[in-house]
């Protein structure tokens, strides 16, 4: 009975991921993870917020469904370097950081760790800090967290979920390479709490992927030349030759009192088909409509 339930769960999850992939055309969204706030009051031999950010960022990257940007502290450090270079106090050259080239995130992931339990059995080894035994064998670790997906354009929460991970969970939904995660858990790759973080982050990644069909994938026209339309999305975003887009003007409807975005409406001018793809750029031909009306800055959507 238990095996049948597990198989049914796997089949449902697989169908859900296949739907997400079909609905978004397999295209990738840029995303960044902020350090999760430790609201559980758990303090051990590693920083639980940093560990969560490390594992979730790596899992998102390994899932191959996102363009994963550095965590907020990394991007902050990059901005500091750009500001320092722009101050004129550094040597110039091709290796110097320049401004205006940071990749923006379409989606932000933030949240909080709300509960941590380490039920390591006595006599299992490890160390005890503030009454909690860490790093020993046996027992069970559990972690609860609440995650939020935020649209970086509007700042609105797109979706949220409470996830739970246990160290005794068998297998994860995607085959991750976990070889570099031990350092995040203070060098203890089999730490109960660390294993629970991995299980919870895996659930979080599956939830994030499942939300993609309801999140509008967009790009922009960067140039129109000789009847060809150049858009700012390429191999990095998962685009391949033959990919279809609609292009047009987007009218943003705002609340006159608050300025908040209420809705967006696109007036479609043409349908595009990708004929050539580079890393961050695609060149498209017009298959339906007239290229004469397409201008730089217009929006592209999936059809």
Backbone as CSV, one residue per row, in Angstrom:
resi,resn,N_x,N_y,N_z,CA_x,CA_y,CA_z,C_x,C_y,C_z
1,UNK,0.835,-1.203,0.000,0.000,0.000,0.000,0.866,1.248,0.000
2,UNK,1.923,1.235,0.886,2.806,2.397,0.984,3.551,2.608,-0.326
3,UNK,4.034,1.510,-0.954,4.750,1.629,-2.225,3.836,2.206,-3.307
4,UNK,2.565,1.772,-3.311,1.620,2.283,-4.317,1.391,3.773,-4.119
5,UNK,1.312,4.212,-2.845,1.106,5.632,-2.554,2.306,6.446,-3.003
6,UNK,3.508,5.946,-2.732,4.725,6.642,-3.152,4.778,6.765,-4.665
7,UNK,4.456,5.664,-5.387,4.471,5.679,-6.847,3.459,6.682,-7.379
8,UNK,2.253,6.713,-6.777,1.236,7.662,-7.226,1.700,9.091,-7.009
9,UNK,2.363,9.349,-5.877,2.872,10.691,-5.592,3.910,11.097,-6.624
10,UNK,4.827,10.185,-6.966,5.859,10.467,-7.960,5.240,10.772,-9.316
11,UNK,4.206,9.985,-9.686,3.559,10.196,-10.976,2.863,11.549,-11.032
12,UNK,2.182,11.920,-9.942,1.505,13.221,-9.896,2.514,14.351,-9.968
13,UNK,3.623,14.245,-9.211,4.654,15.274,-9.240,5.259,15.393,-10.624
14,UNK,5.535,14.245,-11.258,6.097,14.268,-12.605,5.160,14.921,-13.603
15,UNK,3.868,14.634,-13.471,2.883,15.247,-14.364,2.824,16.747,-14.144
16,UNK,2.936,17.171,-12.873,2.911,18.596,-12.564,4.101,19.324,-13.158
17,UNK,5.294,18.737,-13.061,6.493,19.357,-13.615,6.427,19.386,-15.135
18,UNK,5.851,18.324,-15.729,5.708,18.301,-17.192,4.759,19.404,-17.645
19,UNK,3.695,19.625,-16.866,2.752,20.695,-17.203,3.436,22.050,-17.116
20,UNK,4.219,22.253,-16.049,4.930,23.527,-15.881,5.881,23.757,-17.034
21,UNK,6.559,22.704,-17.467,7.512,22.836,-18.559,6.804,23.164,-19.870
22,UNK,5.643,22.507,-20.110,4.896,22.749,-21.342,4.300,24.158,-21.353
23,UNK,3.751,24.576,-20.214,3.075,25.873,-20.148,4.035,27.037,-20.323
24,UNK,5.286,26.871,-19.897,6.264,27.955,-20.017,7.200,27.760,-21.198
25,UNK,6.964,26.727,-21.995,7.828,26.464,-23.132,9.230,26.055,-22.740
26,UNK,9.410,25.662,-21.477,10.735,25.279,-21.003,11.673,26.459,-20.830
27,UNK,11.151,27.678,-20.874,11.995,28.863,-20.761,12.313,29.154,-19.296
28,UNK,13.452,29.786,-19.077,13.937,30.026,-17.720,13.615,31.443,-17.248
29,UNK,13.415,31.562,-15.967,13.164,32.837,-15.302,14.392,33.198,-14.465
30,UNK,14.779,34.473,-14.457,15.874,34.900,-13.592,15.345,35.036,-12.171
31,UNK,16.137,34.571,-11.197,15.670,34.493,-9.815,16.835,34.693,-8.869
32,UNK,16.560,35.252,-7.713,17.585,35.383,-6.687,16.976,35.049,-5.334
33,UNK,17.806,34.532,-4.435,17.364,34.105,-3.108,17.961,35.041,-2.063
34,UNK,17.123,35.528,-1.163,17.637,36.313,-0.044,17.912,35.374,1.126
35,UNK,18.760,35.825,2.042,19.040,35.002,3.226,17.770,34.879,4.058
36,UNK,17.424,33.649,4.420,16.202,33.422,5.187,16.415,33.817,6.649
37,UNK,15.411,34.476,7.204,15.495,34.921,8.589,15.304,33.731,9.528
38,UNK,16.138,33.651,10.542,16.045,32.579,11.531,15.099,33.013,12.648
39,UNK,13.830,32.629,12.525,12.825,32.943,13.538,12.615,31.791,14.507
40,UNK,13.372,30.712,14.315,13.194,29.521,15.146,14.020,29.583,16.427
41,UNK,14.964,30.520,16.501,15.815,30.611,17.683,16.810,29.479,17.787
42,UNK,17.122,28.845,16.654,18.081,27.726,16.651,19.471,28.256,16.339
43,UNK,20.435,27.909,17.184,21.822,28.317,16.963,22.723,27.121,17.220
44,UNK,23.480,26.749,16.216,24.359,25.598,16.334,25.731,25.883,15.777
45,UNK,26.344,24.855,15.198,27.711,25.001,14.698,27.751,25.499,13.260
46,UNK,26.610,25.922,12.715,26.588,26.590,11.416,25.443,27.587,11.414
47,UNK,25.526,28.583,10.520,24.483,29.602,10.397,23.354,29.026,9.561
48,UNK,22.197,28.809,10.164,21.116,28.101,9.487,20.538,28.911,8.332
49,UNK,20.516,30.258,8.473,20.015,31.093,7.379,20.921,31.045,6.172
50,UNK,22.246,31.113,6.406,23.204,31.017,5.312,23.149,29.647,4.643
51,UNK,23.035,28.596,5.468,22.982,27.235,4.921,21.758,27.061,4.030
52,UNK,20.612,27.573,4.495,19.381,27.483,3.692,19.578,28.182,2.352
53,UNK,20.126,29.403,2.373,20.340,30.156,1.139,21.272,29.438,0.188
54,UNK,22.340,28.836,0.728,23.310,28.109,-0.102,22.664,26.930,-0.803
55,UNK,21.924,26.113,-0.035,21.309,24.904,-0.594,20.207,25.252,-1.587
56,UNK,19.328,26.193,-1.232,18.220,26.542,-2.124,18.743,27.157,-3.422
57,UNK,19.742,28.025,-3.329,20.321,28.630,-4.531,20.910,27.564,-5.439
58,UNK,21.647,26.603,-4.851,22.271,25.553,-5.664,21.229,24.623,-6.261
59,UNK,20.192,24.294,-5.502,19.128,23.431,-6.033,18.408,24.096,-7.199
60,UNK,18.112,25.386,-7.071,17.461,26.107,-8.171,18.339,26.085,-9.411
61,UNK,19.635,26.242,-9.217,20.566,26.226,-10.343,20.612,24.849,-10.988
62,UNK,20.667,23.806,-10.164,20.736,22.446,-10.699,19.432,22.006,-11.358
63,UNK,18.319,22.627,-10.985,17.033,22.257,-11.586,16.973,22.615,-13.065
64,UNK,17.817,23.561,-13.514,17.897,24.008,-14.909,16.616,24.681,-15.378
65,UNK,15.824,25.214,-14.436,14.603,25.917,-14.799,14.715,27.414,-14.558
66,UNK,15.858,27.847,-14.004,16.014,29.245,-13.637,17.397,29.753,-14.029
67,UNK,17.486,31.076,-14.232,18.776,31.756,-14.309,19.018,32.270,-12.898
68,UNK,19.877,31.595,-12.172,20.043,31.889,-10.747,21.123,32.946,-10.565
69,UNK,20.730,34.056,-9.965,21.653,35.146,-9.696,22.200,35.007,-8.285
70,UNK,23.295,35.688,-8.012,23.895,35.620,-6.694,22.927,36.083,-5.628
71,UNK,23.103,35.564,-4.408,22.266,36.006,-3.304,22.471,37.502,-3.075
72,UNK,21.572,38.106,-2.328,21.557,39.564,-2.185,22.867,40.125,-1.669
73,UNK,23.556,39.390,-0.771,24.824,39.892,-0.257,25.896,39.870,-1.333
74,UNK,25.849,38.843,-2.212,26.813,38.767,-3.315,26.582,39.906,-4.309
75,UNK,25.310,40.144,-4.633,24.997,41.219,-5.575,25.334,42.577,-4.974
76,UNK,25.149,42.701,-3.666,25.538,43.934,-2.998,27.031,44.172,-3.074
77,UNK,27.807,43.089,-2.900,29.260,43.209,-2.995,29.675,43.592,-4.412
78,UNK,28.977,43.018,-5.417,29.288,43.356,-6.811,29.001,44.831,-7.088
79,UNK,27.893,45.332,-6.550,27.555,46.744,-6.727,28.591,47.643,-6.052
80,UNK,29.070,47.220,-4.879,30.109,47.995,-4.192,31.372,48.074,-5.036
81,UNK,31.723,46.950,-5.678,32.912,46.941,-6.531,32.733,47.853,-7.737
82,UNK,31.519,47.858,-8.299,31.247,48.737,-9.432,31.356,50.204,-9.017
83,UNK,30.805,50.524,-7.845,30.877,51.900,-7.357,32.326,52.310,-7.095
84,UNK,33.106,51.376,-6.558,34.515,51.663,-6.278,35.276,51.911,-7.574
85,UNK,34.998,51.074,-8.596,35.675,51.245,-9.878,35.285,52.567,-10.524
86,UNK,33.999,52.948,-10.358,33.521,54.188,-10.964,34.049,55.429,-10.248
87,UNK,34.613,55.241,-9.049,35.107,56.386,-8.280,36.386,56.967,-8.860
88,UNK,37.058,56.198,-9.760,38.300,56.675,-10.360,39.532,56.340,-9.538
89,UNK,39.364,55.560,-8.457,40.510,55.234,-7.611,41.108,53.882,-7.940
90,UNK,40.620,53.240,-9.013,41.172,51.940,-9.400,41.777,52.025,-10.793
91,UNK,42.636,51.056,-11.105,43.211,50.983,-12.444,42.132,50.567,-13.427
92,UNK,42.139,51.136,-14.620,41.158,50.770,-15.638,41.566,49.512,-16.366
93,UNK,40.827,49.152,-17.380,41.141,47.961,-18.165,39.924,47.086,-18.355
94,UNK,40.090,46.038,-19.150,38.973,45.159,-19.495,38.441,44.390,-18.286
95,UNK,39.301,44.162,-17.285,38.887,43.372,-16.125,38.168,44.198,-15.061
96,UNK,38.194,45.500,-15.201,37.559,46.353,-14.193,36.039,46.225,-14.274
97,UNK,35.358,46.121,-13.109,33.887,46.034,-13.139,33.282,47.322,-13.648
98,UNK,32.210,47.183,-14.442,31.543,48.363,-14.995,30.082,48.353,-14.563
99,UNK,29.473,49.529,-14.556,28.073,49.631,-14.155,27.158,49.378,-15.348
100,UNK,25.886,49.107,-15.042,24.887,48.961,-16.097,24.817,47.590,-16.723
101,UNK,25.503,46.571,-16.124,25.495,45.242,-16.734,24.996,44.154,-15.778
102,UNK,24.453,44.550,-14.637,23.916,43.562,-13.704,22.625,42.971,-14.278
103,UNK,22.520,41.643,-14.257,21.307,40.984,-14.732,20.198,41.153,-13.702
104,UNK,19.048,41.718,-14.096,17.964,41.905,-13.127,17.230,40.595,-12.860
105,UNK,16.722,40.441,-11.654,15.943,39.257,-11.292,14.469,39.504,-11.564
106,UNK,13.825,38.571,-12.249,12.378,38.648,-12.448,11.642,38.236,-11.181
107,UNK,12.223,37.268,-10.457,11.586,36.730,-9.268,12.548,36.792,-8.085
108,UNK,12.007,37.091,-6.925,12.764,37.083,-5.680,12.178,36.006,-4.775
109,UNK,13.047,35.273,-4.084,12.582,34.275,-3.124,13.068,34.694,-1.741
110,UNK,12.140,34.848,-0.836,12.487,35.220,0.531,11.635,34.399,1.479
111,UNK,11.932,34.497,2.764,11.137,33.754,3.715,11.792,33.683,5.070
112,UNK,11.284,32.771,5.888,11.770,32.641,7.253,11.729,31.189,7.695
113,UNK,12.723,30.806,8.484,12.757,29.487,9.113,12.022,29.621,10.438
114,UNK,10.932,28.878,10.586,10.032,29.096,11.716,10.163,28.058,12.826
115,UNK,10.721,26.882,12.514,10.817,25.836,13.536,11.953,24.885,13.173
116,UNK,12.739,24.512,14.167,13.814,23.531,13.981,13.756,22.546,15.141
117,UNK,13.833,21.283,14.807,13.870,20.239,15.831,15.004,19.283,15.518
118,UNK,15.837,18.990,16.527,16.903,18.014,16.358,16.694,16.923,17.391
119,UNK,16.212,15.771,16.924,15.917,14.669,17.838,17.004,13.632,17.859
120,UNK,18.266,14.051,17.794,19.368,13.097,17.795,19.336,12.244,19.050
121,UNK,19.461,10.936,18.879,19.418,10.022,20.014,20.666,10.139,20.864
122,UNK,20.499,9.896,22.166,21.647,9.926,23.054,22.619,8.816,22.695
123,UNK,23.912,9.094,22.917,24.926,8.098,22.632,25.299,8.036,21.181
124,UNK,24.744,8.924,20.374,25.026,8.900,18.952,26.209,9.753,18.553
125,UNK,26.918,10.310,19.528,28.058,11.156,19.176,27.621,12.588,18.979
126,UNK,28.468,13.394,18.418,28.160,14.796,18.180,28.470,15.650,19.392
127,UNK,28.028,16.894,19.379,28.293,17.823,20.461,26.983,18.452,20.902
128,UNK,26.983,19.016,22.126,25.772,19.643,22.650,26.037,21.130,22.831
129,UNK,25.172,21.957,22.189,25.283,23.404,22.307,23.930,23.944,22.739
130,UNK,23.913,24.661,23.853,22.675,25.251,24.371,21.565,24.205,24.503
131,UNK,21.947,23.023,24.982,20.954,21.986,25.236,20.531,21.190,24.020
132,UNK,21.100,21.471,22.833,20.731,20.758,21.605,21.927,19.952,21.128
133,UNK,21.720,18.661,20.866,22.798,17.823,20.381,22.879,17.921,18.863
134,UNK,24.100,18.137,18.355,24.303,18.353,16.933,25.332,17.380,16.382
135,UNK,25.119,17.006,15.128,26.149,16.266,14.415,26.239,14.802,14.768
136,UNK,25.345,14.276,15.610,25.430,12.877,15.969,24.644,11.987,15.024
137,UNK,24.786,10.677,15.211,24.080,9.724,14.371,22.764,9.329,15.038
138,UNK,21.820,8.849,14.248,20.541,8.424,14.767,19.614,9.597,14.977
139,UNK,18.358,9.287,15.354,17.398,10.348,15.593,16.889,10.956,14.304
140,UNK,16.246,12.117,14.471,15.627,12.770,13.325,15.710,14.278,13.482
141,UNK,16.005,14.956,12.382,15.966,16.408,12.367,14.769,16.870,11.551
142,UNK,14.198,17.987,11.935,13.048,18.536,11.205,13.174,20.048,11.137
143,UNK,12.761,20.610,10.011,12.791,22.064,9.849,11.533,22.518,9.120
144,UNK,10.967,23.636,9.566,9.804,24.247,8.919,10.192,25.645,8.460
145,UNK,9.734,26.014,7.289,10.023,27.351,6.773,8.853,27.825,5.923
146,UNK,8.690,29.134,5.857,7.703,29.748,4.977,8.450,30.481,3.883
147,UNK,8.096,30.211,2.622,8.773,30.847,1.501,7.779,31.719,0.732
148,UNK,8.306,32.795,0.149,7.496,33.720,-0.644,8.178,33.938,-1.988
149,UNK,7.387,33.935,-3.061,7.870,34.339,-4.376,7.377,35.746,-4.623
150,UNK,8.291,36.660,-4.901,7.941,38.065,-5.076,8.256,38.490,-6.506
151,UNK,7.306,39.158,-7.156,7.527,39.744,-8.475,8.382,40.994,-8.280
152,UNK,9.581,40.993,-8.842,10.505,42.108,-8.609,10.012,43.411,-9.226
153,UNK,9.138,43.324,-10.233,8.634,44.530,-10.886,7.641,45.276,-10.010
154,UNK,6.745,44.517,-9.374,5.678,45.131,-8.587,5.907,45.029,-7.086
155,UNK,6.790,44.114,-6.670,7.003,43.896,-5.243,5.911,43.079,-4.593
156,UNK,4.986,42.559,-5.384,3.870,41.789,-4.838,4.264,40.325,-4.652
157,UNK,3.700,39.707,-3.598,3.904,38.285,-3.359,3.049,37.504,-4.353
158,UNK,3.695,36.721,-5.203,3.000,35.935,-6.218,2.420,34.667,-5.610
159,UNK,3.188,34.033,-4.730,2.740,32.787,-4.098,3.554,32.571,-2.831
160,UNK,3.001,31.778,-1.922,3.711,31.463,-0.689,3.363,30.042,-0.261
161,UNK,4.237,29.462,0.563,3.999,28.084,1.001,4.848,27.797,2.238
162,UNK,4.299,26.985,3.126,5.064,26.467,4.254,5.621,25.102,3.852
163,UNK,6.919,24.922,4.001,7.559,23.662,3.628,8.146,23.013,4.878
164,UNK,8.188,21.687,4.848,8.697,20.915,5.982,9.696,19.897,5.453
165,UNK,10.830,19.787,6.121,11.814,18.792,5.741,12.232,17.965,6.937
166,UNK,12.418,16.661,6.727,12.897,15.764,7.774,14.148,15.048,7.302
167,UNK,15.058,14.803,8.229,16.318,14.157,7.859,16.118,12.722,7.421
168,UNK,14.997,12.117,7.775,14.741,10.716,7.430,14.036,10.553,6.087
169,UNK,13.711,11.656,5.410,13.062,11.537,4.109,14.001,10.847,3.128
170,UNK,13.458,9.924,2.374,14.268,9.133,1.437,14.197,9.722,0.046
171,UNK,15.338,10.135,-0.465,15.408,10.597,-1.839,14.767,11.957,-2.031
172,UNK,15.179,12.650,-3.070,14.603,13.943,-3.402,14.099,13.897,-4.833
173,UNK,13.234,14.826,-5.184,12.522,14.769,-6.449,13.426,14.977,-7.657
174,UNK,14.510,15.715,-7.470,15.466,15.934,-8.550,16.802,15.394,-8.075
175,UNK,17.552,14.740,-8.960,18.844,14.189,-8.570,19.883,15.278,-8.426
176,UNK,20.092,15.767,-7.198,21.034,16.861,-6.976,22.427,16.322,-6.688
177,UNK,23.420,17.106,-7.049,24.790,16.854,-6.626,24.986,17.579,-5.310
178,UNK,25.081,16.824,-4.224,25.141,17.421,-2.884,26.563,17.531,-2.357
179,UNK,27.543,17.273,-3.219,28.932,17.170,-2.772,29.490,18.414,-2.112
180,UNK,29.000,19.584,-2.469,29.576,20.824,-1.940,28.774,21.417,-0.786
181,UNK,27.779,20.707,-0.273,26.927,21.283,0.753,27.444,21.067,2.165
182,UNK,28.366,20.114,2.345,28.853,19.811,3.689,29.419,21.021,4.400
183,UNK,30.130,21.880,3.653,30.730,23.066,4.265,29.667,24.002,4.832
184,UNK,28.484,24.040,4.194,27.406,24.906,4.678,26.885,24.448,6.034
185,UNK,27.090,23.150,6.346,26.612,22.592,7.603,27.763,22.384,8.584
186,UNK,28.763,23.241,8.507,29.891,23.160,9.434,30.757,21.947,9.229
187,UNK,30.783,21.423,7.996,31.608,20.260,7.689,30.944,18.939,7.998
188,UNK,29.720,18.958,8.513,28.998,17.729,8.865,27.971,17.430,7.790
189,UNK,28.347,16.653,6.778,27.440,16.401,5.649,26.228,15.567,6.049
190,UNK,26.323,14.801,7.152,25.209,13.972,7.593,24.496,14.550,8.811
191,UNK,24.706,15.830,9.072,24.038,16.480,10.189,22.523,16.392,10.008
192,UNK,21.814,16.045,11.085,20.360,15.865,10.985,19.649,17.124,10.508
193,UNK,20.009,18.267,11.075,19.364,19.510,10.669,19.735,19.846,9.229
194,UNK,20.987,19.591,8.850,21.412,19.832,7.472,20.640,18.995,6.481
195,UNK,20.419,17.713,6.803,19.642,16.844,5.925,18.188,17.306,5.841
196,UNK,17.658,17.805,6.953,16.287,18.324,6.945,16.186,19.571,6.067
197,UNK,17.221,20.427,6.095,17.251,21.611,5.226,17.201,21.182,3.763
198,UNK,17.977,20.161,3.403,17.978,19.692,2.017,16.591,19.225,1.593
199,UNK,15.916,18.466,2.468,14.580,17.958,2.132,13.582,19.108,1.996
200,UNK,13.658,20.098,2.888,12.734,21.229,2.824,12.995,22.088,1.593
201,UNK,14.260,22.303,1.264,14.595,23.090,0.073,14.145,22.388,-1.195
202,UNK,14.225,21.057,-1.212,13.746,20.307,-2.369,12.247,20.530,-2.561
203,UNK,11.488,20.498,-1.466,10.045,20.770,-1.553,9.802,22.188,-2.052
204,UNK,10.643,23.125,-1.593,10.498,24.516,-2.017,10.740,24.666,-3.518
205,UNK,11.751,23.975,-4.037,12.052,24.066,-5.470,10.902,23.515,-6.300
206,UNK,10.332,22.388,-5.884,9.205,21.816,-6.625,8.015,22.777,-6.629
207,UNK,7.801,23.448,-5.494,6.720,24.434,-5.416,6.987,25.609,-6.354
208,UNK,8.221,26.112,-6.365,8.578,27.239,-7.230,8.362,26.890,-8.700
209,UNK,8.795,25.706,-9.097,8.633,25.283,-10.492,7.150,25.169,-10.847
210,UNK,6.362,24.652,-9.910,4.934,24.477,-10.170,4.205,25.799,-10.361
211,UNK,4.759,26.904,-9.837,4.105,28.214,-9.968,4.399,28.894,-11.301
212,UNK,5.391,28.427,-12.038,5.830,29.132,-13.246,4.734,29.337,-14.292
213,UNK,3.837,28.366,-14.515,2.789,28.606,-15.527,1.910,29.814,-15.236
214,UNK,1.803,30.229,-13.972,0.952,31.369,-13.626,1.727,32.682,-13.584
215,UNK,3.033,32.640,-13.887,3.857,33.839,-13.870,4.228,34.196,-15.309
216,UNK,3.870,35.382,-15.726,4.093,35.789,-17.119,5.585,35.862,-17.440
217,UNK,5.996,35.134,-18.482,7.382,35.208,-18.969,7.453,36.328,-20.001
218,UNK,8.417,37.224,-19.846,8.502,38.380,-20.743,9.925,38.622,-21.218
219,UNK,10.008,39.397,-22.278,11.282,39.895,-22.799,11.013,41.200,-23.516
220,UNK,12.051,41.765,-24.109,11.883,43.064,-24.769,12.600,43.091,-26.116
221,UNK,12.073,43.900,-27.015,12.726,44.144,-28.301,13.878,45.127,-28.067
222,UNK,15.059,44.768,-28.561,16.216,45.659,-28.391,16.599,46.355,-29.695
223,UNK,16.148,45.789,-30.828,16.493,46.408,-32.106,15.646,45.791,-33.209
224,UNK,15.300,46.594,-34.206,14.639,46.103,-35.424,15.504,46.546,-36.596
225,UNK,15.973,45.575,-37.381,16.909,45.894,-38.471,16.672,44.956,-39.648
226,UNK,16.502,45.550,-40.838,16.332,44.770,-42.074,15.222,43.722,-41.949
227,UNK,14.134,44.114,-41.284,13.002,43.213,-41.151,13.159,42.159,-40.070
228,UNK,14.299,42.155,-39.400,14.549,41.201,-38.323,14.354,41.885,-36.974
229,UNK,13.809,41.136,-36.019,13.549,41.671,-34.688,14.499,41.005,-33.695
230,UNK,15.275,41.814,-32.975,16.246,41.326,-31.992,15.630,41.467,-30.601
231,UNK,15.650,40.385,-29.811,15.064,40.415,-28.466,16.128,40.028,-27.438
232,UNK,15.934,40.514,-26.215,16.955,40.353,-25.175,16.827,39.054,-24.392
233,UNK,16.543,37.984,-25.065,16.502,36.651,-24.471,17.191,35.685,-25.424
234,UNK,17.946,34.715,-24.867,18.699,33.810,-25.733,18.846,32.417,-25.145
235,UNK,19.966,31.768,-25.471,20.213,30.401,-24.992,20.152,30.313,-23.475
236,UNK,20.646,31.354,-22.815,20.644,31.374,-21.352,19.234,31.185,-20.796
237,UNK,18.253,31.738,-21.467,16.854,31.624,-21.032,16.171,30.381,-21.577
238,UNK,16.891,29.547,-22.323,16.311,28.315,-22.845,15.668,28.436,-24.207
239,UNK,15.897,29.562,-24.894,15.303,29.759,-26.222,16.071,28.950,-27.257
240,UNK,15.358,28.374,-28.208,15.963,27.638,-29.317,15.335,28.111,-30.621
241,UNK,15.962,27.754,-31.726,15.442,28.129,-33.045,14.043,27.544,-33.225
242,UNK,13.125,28.380,-33.731,11.746,27.950,-33.929,10.806,28.406,-32.827
243,UNK,11.357,28.975,-31.748,10.521,29.471,-30.655,9.630,30.615,-31.139
244,UNK,8.359,30.590,-30.767,7.406,31.617,-31.173,7.132,32.596,-30.043
245,UNK,6.967,33.856,-30.399,6.599,34.905,-29.445,5.525,35.788,-30.058
246,UNK,4.773,36.459,-29.205,3.948,37.578,-29.659,4.639,38.849,-29.198
247,UNK,4.483,39.916,-29.964,5.141,41.173,-29.641,4.128,42.302,-29.762
248,UNK,4.268,43.301,-28.890,3.341,44.424,-28.963,3.565,45.430,-27.852
249,UNK,2.645,46.378,-27.779,2.671,47.403,-26.736,1.919,46.897,-25.516
250,UNK,2.484,47.160,-24.342,1.817,46.784,-23.099,1.349,48.044,-22.386
251,UNK,0.061,48.087,-22.092,-0.490,49.208,-21.348,-0.628,48.806,-19.886
252,UNK,-0.002,49.569,-19.025,-0.047,49.296,-17.587,-1.196,50.092,-16.964
253,UNK,-2.074,49.389,-16.265,-3.207,50.024,-15.595,-2.848,50.203,-14.124
254,UNK,-2.779,51.456,-13.676,-2.364,51.767,-12.309,-3.513,52.352,-11.486
255,UNK,-3.454,52.104,-10.198,-4.384,52.711,-9.271,-4.037,54.199,-9.167
256,UNK,-4.971,55.093,-9.492,-4.662,56.525,-9.458,-4.349,57.045,-8.057
257,UNK,-4.781,56.332,-7.029,-4.552,56.781,-5.654,-3.178,56.365,-5.128
258,UNK,-2.768,55.138,-5.460,-1.525,54.603,-4.890,-0.407,54.421,-5.904
259,UNK,-0.747,54.413,-7.205,0.256,54.141,-8.225,0.538,52.667,-8.404
260,UNK,-0.160,51.817,-7.642,0.037,50.375,-7.724,-0.427,49.845,-9.071
261,UNK,0.343,48.856,-9.617,-0.042,48.212,-10.871,-1.218,47.280,-10.614
262,UNK,-2.332,47.516,-11.316,-3.532,46.697,-11.165,-3.590,45.591,-12.208
263,UNK,-3.125,45.894,-13.422,-3.180,44.907,-14.495,-2.338,45.406,-15.664
264,UNK,-2.071,44.522,-16.610,-1.367,44.884,-17.836,-2.129,44.322,-19.022
265,UNK,-2.191,45.086,-20.080,-2.906,44.652,-21.281,-1.996,44.823,-22.496
266,UNK,-1.806,43.752,-23.258,-0.931,43.814,-24.436,-1.755,43.919,-25.712
267,UNK,-1.382,44.875,-26.567,-1.931,44.974,-27.915,-0.946,44.290,-28.851
268,UNK,-1.310,43.099,-29.340,-0.392,42.290,-30.150,-0.285,42.871,-31.557
269,UNK,0.962,43.084,-31.983,1.217,43.604,-33.320,1.654,42.519,-34.299
270,UNK,2.355,41.505,-33.793,2.894,40.489,-34.703,3.268,39.240,-33.927
271,UNK,3.475,38.167,-34.674,4.025,36.922,-34.132,5.438,36.750,-34.677
272,UNK,6.350,36.393,-33.790,7.755,36.232,-34.163,8.168,34.773,-34.071
273,UNK,9.112,34.405,-34.929,9.725,33.079,-34.848,11.237,33.255,-34.798
274,UNK,11.870,32.602,-33.832,13.311,32.720,-33.651,14.045,31.988,-34.771
275,UNK,14.975,32.681,-35.418,15.752,32.077,-36.505,17.227,31.889,-36.141
276,UNK,17.687,32.660,-35.144,19.082,32.558,-34.710,19.156,32.901,-33.228
277,UNK,19.933,32.109,-32.473,19.987,32.299,-31.030,21.432,32.435,-30.567
278,UNK,21.691,33.469,-29.780,22.980,33.634,-29.118,22.752,33.493,-27.613
279,UNK,23.811,33.693,-26.819,23.685,33.445,-25.382,22.597,34.301,-24.740
280,UNK,22.592,35.606,-25.005,21.653,36.506,-24.353,20.761,37.233,-25.354
281,UNK,20.765,36.804,-26.597,20.059,37.528,-27.653,19.494,36.550,-28.666
282,UNK,18.292,36.860,-29.167,17.696,36.060,-30.239,17.283,36.972,-31.386
283,UNK,17.437,36.454,-32.601,17.041,37.181,-33.803,15.828,36.469,-34.381
284,UNK,14.771,37.241,-34.625,13.493,36.662,-35.021,13.003,37.248,-36.339
285,UNK,12.225,36.448,-37.052,11.529,36.931,-38.239,10.050,37.045,-37.916
286,UNK,9.353,37.900,-38.662,7.921,38.094,-38.450,7.160,37.077,-39.280
287,UNK,6.356,36.256,-38.633,5.570,35.246,-39.338,4.123,35.682,-39.534
288,UNK,3.665,36.607,-38.708,2.302,37.098,-38.820,2.294,38.552,-38.363
289,UNK,1.825,39.447,-39.205,1.836,40.857,-38.862,2.862,41.605,-39.698
290,UNK,3.211,42.812,-39.252,4.103,43.677,-40.016,5.234,44.172,-39.125
291,UNK,6.486,43.963,-39.555,7.646,44.392,-38.777,7.736,45.906,-38.693
292,UNK,7.077,46.619,-39.608,7.186,48.072,-39.649,6.671,48.730,-38.371
293,UNK,5.740,48.087,-37.689,5.171,48.693,-36.487,5.885,48.323,-35.208
294,UNK,6.887,47.432,-35.303,7.588,46.977,-34.110,8.721,47.924,-33.779
295,UNK,8.836,48.310,-32.525,9.841,49.272,-32.115,10.639,48.758,-30.909
296,UNK,11.815,49.317,-30.732,12.652,49.007,-29.581,11.903,49.302,-28.291
297,UNK,12.013,48.390,-27.334,11.342,48.560,-26.051,10.016,47.862,-25.949
298,UNK,9.463,47.380,-27.066,8.203,46.657,-27.000,8.403,45.310,-26.287
299,UNK,7.318,44.757,-25.802,7.352,43.556,-24.984,7.071,42.313,-25.810
300,UNK,7.753,41.203,-25.452,7.436,39.913,-26.066,6.880,38.992,-24.977
301,UNK,5.910,38.173,-25.354,5.304,37.172,-24.496,5.290,35.835,-25.221
302,UNK,5.055,34.785,-24.488,4.767,33.509,-25.125,3.371,33.587,-25.740
303,UNK,3.171,32.948,-26.888,1.845,33.019,-27.534,0.772,32.285,-26.750
